[in-house]
Amino acid sequence: MRLRFLTVLFAGCAALFLLPGFGAAAESKYDGMKRFSQVYEYVRQYYVREAQPNELMDGAIKGMLQNLDPHSTYLSTAEYKEMKETTSGAFFGIGIEISTENGQLIVVSPIEDTPAYRVGLKAGDIILAVDGHPTQDMTMQEAVSKIRGVKGTEVELLILHKEDKMPSTVKIVRDSIPLVSVKTRFLETGYVWMRVTRFSDNTQKELLEGLEDAAKQGPIKGIVLDLRNNPGGLLDQATKVSDVFLSAGEIVSIRGRDNADSRSFKATSSRTDQVCPLVVLVNAGTASASEIVAGALQDHKRGLVVGERTFGKGSVQNVIPMPDGSALKLTVALYYTPSGRSIQAEGIQPDFVAPFEPPREEESIMARINAIREQDLNRHIEKGDKKTAKTDDVEITPEVRAFLERDNQLRLGLQMVKALPKIQEISVQ
């Protein structure tokens, strides 16, 4: 085919050549596939380097899905394998969940106790480059593949923190990312902190095991369910965790383009249901499946939601395996909380807003000064028989005290879960 030059446009150092077959006539909406095959042939014949047909088709599929929304994507065989590992076992990487927003790659949440968490990556940070490669033109899955790697190797990220005006370079050593998704700790006698880091295959099982172990040490008086920086995960695990705290009613509904694609998930009564007072901690890193849990508990007035507005990912993706071992991750529905709210791009507003305040040494000193009471003063007068005097104070271990001092939201959550029975008494009078 003889190449005819119709127009030559010079812009800087770039020259654009218009090939025959483009231009004049308006195409009908049914000509899309014909246009695609024409572009494919021109690229295959005239691109400066020989392009492999499979590479061209993979790129075309990725571009089609990437243009839909930030969460729909094409997964190569290797990428699909990596994705399955993140919900079923340990994998190697730095431990972050990422998304795209306005063409930028952003950190949704660092996973607790991972390299990314330890170097201080936070929800909302923008990743500008990976090992010197700009992320602007990367798909999310391409970025994930570059960030992951062999345990012990280093990856260099160019990061713009939310509070900074200039980016900084962060070097992170990859490690094994364990998928223990629930942590349990007593804050005081009877009051349990349960941290859910993500929703993987065994999250509900881990939650119930943690509750069972806690109950062996005495009655559970209240639970602080910590969903901060939880990037989400499996929908069925989110509904199962919600069901632990609900005995009836809708947990979440998903609605697709057709009514046939809509589903509703409901809670059922079980002997493992928890009925004690509940506070749910959330922040900007609380996303997707963790927002389903927070929304369900809030709408049913089962727990008090405390913290900061959540991320706002209200869409549902199906992973569709392809015959060659690749897969499509396709947005198929939006989800709605029991009251009918869609939190897409809005998030969940806490019942009580409490921004996180990084601990400062002077605040710890003042807290200790302000904590001094009459009973701490030398030669204070005892009230009645000291041996029989009653007190509501509970001995807190130094480890837990230090843990609480570093986290104002957790301190508030503990105070509120202890006060909830009294608040509820007052509200019904």
C-alpha positions in Angstrom: 0.0 0.0 0.0 1.5 3.3 -1.1 1.8 5.9 1.6 0.4 9.3 0.6 1.2 12.3 2.7 -1.9 14.5 2.9 -0.7 17.0 5.6 2.4 17.4 7.7 2.0 19.2 11.0 5.0 20.2 13.0 4.6 20.7 16.7 7.9 21.1 18.4 9.9 18.0 17.3 6.8 15.9 16.4 5.6 15.2 12.9 2.0 13.9 12.4 1.2 12.1 9.1 -2.4 11.7 8.1 -2.9 8.3 6.4 -5.7 7.6 3.8 -9.0 6.4 5.1 -9.3 8.9 7.9 -11.4 12.0 7.9 -14.2 13.1 5.9 -17.4 11.1 6.2 -19.3 11.0 9.5 -19.5 7.4 10.8 -22.6 5.8 12.1 -22.7 4.4 15.6 -22.5 0.9 14.1 -19.1 1.5 12.5 -17.1 1.2 15.7 -15.7 -2.3 15.0 -14.9 -1.4 11.5 -13.0 1.7 12.7 -11.2 -0.4 15.3 -10.0 -2.9 12.7 -8.8 -0.1 10.4 -6.8 1.4 13.3 -5.4 -2.0 14.2 -4.2 -2.6 10.6 -2.6 0.9 10.3 -0.7 0.3 13.6 0.3 -3.2 12.6 1.7 -2.0 9.2 3.1 1.4 9.9 4.1 1.8 13.5 7.8 2.6 13.8 8.5 -0.8 15.5 6.9 -4.1 14.8 4.1 -4.6 17.3 2.9 -8.1 18.3 -0.8 -8.8 17.7 -1.3 -10.0 21.3 0.2 -6.9 22.7 -2.0 -4.7 20.6 -5.1 -6.5 21.6 -4.2 -6.5 25.3 -3.5 -2.8 25.1 -6.8 -2.1 23.3 -8.8 -4.1 26.0 -7.0 -2.3 28.8 -7.7 1.1 27.3 -11.4 0.2 26.8 -11.8 -0.8 30.4 -9.7 2.0 31.8 -11.9 4.5 30.1 -15.0 3.2 32.0 -14.0 3.9 35.7 -11.0 3.7 38.0 -11.8 0.1 39.1 -12.6 -1.7 35.9 -9.5 -3.3 34.4 -8.0 -6.1 32.4 -5.8 -8.6 34.3 -3.1 -10.5 32.5 -2.5 -14.1 33.6 0.2 -13.0 36.0 -1.8 -10.1 37.3 -4.9 -12.3 37.9 -2.7 -14.7 39.8 -1.4 -11.9 41.9 -4.9 -10.6 42.6 -6.0 -14.0 43.9 -3.0 -14.2 46.2 -4.0 -11.0 47.9 -7.2 -12.5 49.2 -6.1 -16.1 49.9 -2.5 -16.1 51.2 0.7 -14.1 51.7 2.2 -12.1 48.8 5.3 -10.0 48.4 5.1 -6.2 48.1 5.0 -3.1 50.3 1.4 -3.4 51.6 -0.8 -0.7 50.1 -4.2 -0.5 48.4 -4.2 2.0 45.5 -6.8 3.6 43.2 -6.9 6.3 40.5 -8.5 9.7 40.9 -8.4 12.4 38.2 -5.7 10.5 36.4 -3.5 10.3 39.5 -2.4 7.1 41.3 -3.4 7.5 45.0 -2.9 5.5 48.1 -6.3 4.3 49.5 -4.8 2.8 52.5 -1.6 1.3 53.8 -2.0 -2.2 55.3 -1.1 -2.2 59.0 2.3 -3.7 60.0 3.7 -3.6 56.4 6.7 -1.8 54.9 4.4 1.0 53.5 2.8 1.5 56.8 6.1 1.6 58.7 7.6 4.3 56.3 4.6 6.5 56.8 2.6 6.2 53.6 -1.0 7.5 54.3 -4.4 7.5 52.7 -4.6 10.2 50.1 -0.8 10.3 49.2 -0.2 10.6 45.5 2.3 8.2 43.8 3.9 10.2 41.0 6.5 7.6 39.9 7.6 4.0 40.5 11.4 3.4 40.1 11.6 6.5 38.0 8.6 5.6 35.7 5.8 8.2 35.8 2.5 6.8 36.8 0.4 9.2 34.8 0.0 6.8 31.9 0.0 3.6 33.9 -3.1 1.5 34.5 -3.7 0.7 38.2 -2.8 -2.9 37.6 0.5 -2.0 35.8 1.4 0.1 38.8 0.6 -2.8 41.2 2.8 -5.1 39.2 5.7 -2.6 39.3 5.4 -2.0 43.0 5.3 -5.7 43.9 8.4 -7.9 43.6 10.8 -10.3 45.2 11.1 -10.2 49.0 14.1 -8.1 50.1 14.3 -6.0 46.9 13.8 -2.3 47.0 11.3 -0.1 45.2 11.5 3.6 44.9 8.4 5.7 45.0 8.0 9.5 44.3 5.3 10.5 46.8 3.3 13.7 47.2 1.9 13.7 50.7 -1.4 15.5 51.2 0.1 18.1 53.5 3.2 18.7 51.4 3.8 21.1 48.5 6.8 19.2 47.0 7.1 15.5 46.4 9.7 13.3 48.2 11.4 10.0 47.3 10.7 7.0 49.5 12.7 3.8 49.2 10.8 0.7 50.5 12.1 -2.8 50.9 9.5 -5.4 49.8 8.5 -8.0 52.2 6.0 -10.8 52.7 2.5 -9.3 53.3 0.6 -11.5 55.7 -3.1 -11.7 55.5 -4.0 -11.9 59.1 -7.0 -9.6 58.9 -8.2 -9.3 62.5 -6.3 -8.1 65.6 -7.8 -8.3 69.1 -6.7 -6.6 72.3 -8.2 -5.7 75.6 -8.3 -2.0 76.4 -9.8 -2.4 79.8 -11.5 -5.2 81.6 -14.4 -6.2 79.4 -13.7 -3.7 76.6 -12.2 -5.2 73.5 -10.5 -3.5 70.5 -11.0 -5.4 67.3 -9.0 -4.1 64.3 -10.1 -5.5 60.9 -7.3 -4.6 58.4 -9.0 -6.0 55.2 -11.7 -8.5 54.2 -10.1 -11.7 52.9 -11.2 -15.3 52.9 -11.0 -15.9 56.6 -12.0 -12.5 58.1 -15.2 -13.6 59.8 -13.6 -16.7 61.1 -10.7 -14.7 62.6 -13.2 -12.2 64.1 -15.2 -15.0 65.8 -12.1 -16.6 67.1 -10.9 -13.3 68.6 -14.3 -12.8 70.3 -14.2 -16.4 71.6 -10.8 -15.9 73.1 -11.8 -12.5 74.6 -14.9 -14.1 76.2 -12.8 -16.7 78.0 -11.3 -13.8 80.1 -14.7 -12.6 81.2 -17.9 -11.0 79.9 -17.5 -8.6 77.0 -18.9 -5.2 78.0 -18.2 -3.3 74.8 -16.4 -3.6 71.5 -14.4 -0.9 69.5 -14.5 -2.2 65.9 -11.6 -0.4 64.1 -12.1 -0.1 60.3 -9.7 2.7 59.8 -7.4 2.3 56.8 -9.2 -0.8 55.8 -9.2 -0.8 52.0 -12.0 -3.4 51.6 -11.8 -6.8 50.0 -14.4 -9.5 49.6 -18.1 -8.6 49.6 -19.2 -11.8 51.2 -16.9 -11.3 54.1 -18.1 -7.8 54.7 -21.7 -9.1 54.9 -20.6 -12.0 57.3 -18.8 -9.6 59.6 -21.8 -7.3 59.6 -24.0 -10.3 60.5 -21.9 -10.9 63.6 -23.3 -7.7 65.0 -26.8 -7.8 63.5 -29.5 -10.5 64.0 -32.0 -9.3 61.4 -32.6 -6.9 58.6 -30.8 -5.9 55.4 -27.0 -5.5 55.4 -26.5 -4.2 51.9 -28.2 -4.3 48.5 -26.4 -4.2 45.1 -28.2 -2.8 42.0 -26.9 -3.3 38.5 -28.1 -2.1 35.1 -30.9 -4.6 35.1 -33.2 -5.7 37.9 -32.0 -9.3 37.4 -28.5 -8.1 38.5 -29.8 -6.8 41.8 -29.3 -8.6 45.1 -30.0 -8.0 48.8 -28.0 -9.5 51.7 -29.7 -9.9 55.0 -28.6 -10.7 58.5 -29.7 -13.9 60.3 -29.8 -14.7 64.0 -27.0 -16.8 65.4 -25.6 -17.9 68.8 -22.4 -16.0 67.9 -24.3 -12.7 67.5 -22.8 -9.9 69.6 -25.2 -7.7 71.5 -22.9 -5.6 73.6 -22.4 -1.8 73.0 -20.4 -1.1 69.8 -18.3 1.8 68.5 -17.0 1.8 64.9 -13.9 3.8 64.0 -13.5 5.0 60.4 -11.4 7.5 58.4 -10.5 8.4 54.8 -8.8 5.1 54.3 -12.0 3.2 55.2 -13.1 2.0 51.7 -15.4 -0.4 49.8 -16.2 -3.5 51.9 -15.4 -1.7 55.1 -17.8 1.0 54.2 -20.5 -1.6 53.7 -20.0 -2.8 57.3 -19.9 0.8 58.7 -23.0 1.8 56.7 -25.0 -1.3 57.8 -24.2 -0.8 61.5 -24.9 2.9 61.3 -28.3 2.6 59.5 -29.5 -0.1 62.0 -28.3 2.2 64.8 -26.4 -0.9 66.1 -23.1 1.0 66.6 -21.9 4.6 66.9 -19.6 5.5 64.0 -16.7 7.8 65.1 -13.9 9.3 63.2 -13.6 11.0 59.7 -15.6 10.7 56.4 -14.8 7.5 54.6 -13.3 7.0 51.1 -16.5 6.7 49.1 -16.1 3.6 46.9 -19.7 2.4 46.4 -19.2 0.2 43.4 -19.1 -3.6 43.1 -16.6 -5.4 40.7 -17.0 -8.9 39.4 -13.8 -10.8 38.4 -14.6 -12.7 35.2 -12.0 -15.4 34.3 -11.1 -15.7 30.6 -10.3 -19.0 28.8 -6.6 -18.0 28.5 -6.1 -17.5 32.2 -6.5 -13.7 32.1 -9.5 -12.0 33.6 -11.7 -8.9 33.5 -12.4 -6.9 36.7 -15.6 -5.1 35.7 -17.8 -2.8 37.7 -21.3 -4.4 37.5 -23.3 -2.6 40.2 -23.5 0.0 42.9 -24.2 -0.9 46.5 -26.7 0.7 48.8 -26.8 0.8 52.6 -30.0 -0.5 54.3 -31.6 3.0 54.3 -31.0 3.2 50.5 -27.9 5.4 50.6 -25.3 5.2 47.8 -22.0 6.3 49.2 -20.3 6.4 45.8 -17.9 9.4 45.8 -19.4 10.6 49.0 -18.5 8.2 51.7 -20.0 7.7 55.1 -20.3 10.6 57.5 -19.5 9.6 61.1 -22.1 10.1 63.8 -19.4 11.8 65.7 -16.6 13.6 63.7 -13.2 13.3 65.4 -10.1 14.1 63.2 -7.0 12.1 64.1 -4.4 14.1 66.0 -0.8 12.9 65.9 0.6 12.5 69.4 2.9 15.2 70.7 5.1 14.8 73.7 3.9 18.0 75.4 0.3 16.7 75.1 1.3 13.5 76.9 2.9 15.5 79.7 -0.2 17.8 80.0 -2.5 14.7 80.0 -0.5 13.2 82.8 -0.7 16.5 84.8 -4.4 16.9 84.1 -4.9 13.3 85.2 -3.8 14.1 88.8 -6.7 13.9 91.2 -7.2 14.4 94.9 -6.5 10.8 95.7 -3.0 11.2 94.1 -2.0 14.0 96.5 0.0 13.2 99.6 -1.9 13.1 102.9 -5.3 13.3 101.2 -8.3 12.4 103.4 -9.7 9.0 102.8 -13.5 8.6 102.4 -14.7 6.0 104.8 -13.0 2.6 105.0 -10.4 2.4 102.2 -10.7 -1.4 102.1 -14.4 -1.3 101.3 -14.5 1.8 99.1 -15.8 1.1 95.6 -14.2 2.5 92.5 -15.0 2.3 88.7 -11.3 2.7 87.8 -9.7 -0.2 86.0 -6.1 -1.1 86.0 -4.6 -0.4 82.5 -1.3 -2.0 81.6 1.6 0.3 80.6 1.5 -1.2 77.1 -2.2 -0.4 76.6 -1.8 3.1 78.2 0.9 3.9 75.7 -1.2 2.5 72.9 -4.1 4.7 73.8 -2.0 7.8 74.3 -0.9 7.6 70.7 -4.4 7.5 69.3 -7.0 10.1 70.2 -9.7 8.4 68.1 -9.3 5.1 69.9 -9.4 6.9 73.3 -12.6 8.6 72.3 -14.0 5.3 71.0 -13.3 3.6 74.3 -14.9 6.5 76.3 -18.0 6.3 74.1 -18.5 2.5 74.1 -18.3 2.7 78.0 -20.9 5.5 78.0 -23.3 4.1 75.5 -25.5 2.2 78.0 -26.0 5.4 80.0 -26.7 7.4 76.9 -29.2 4.8 75.7 -30.9 4.9 79.1 -31.3 8.6 79.0 -32.6 8.6 75.4 -35.5 6.2 76.2 -36.6 8.1 79.3 
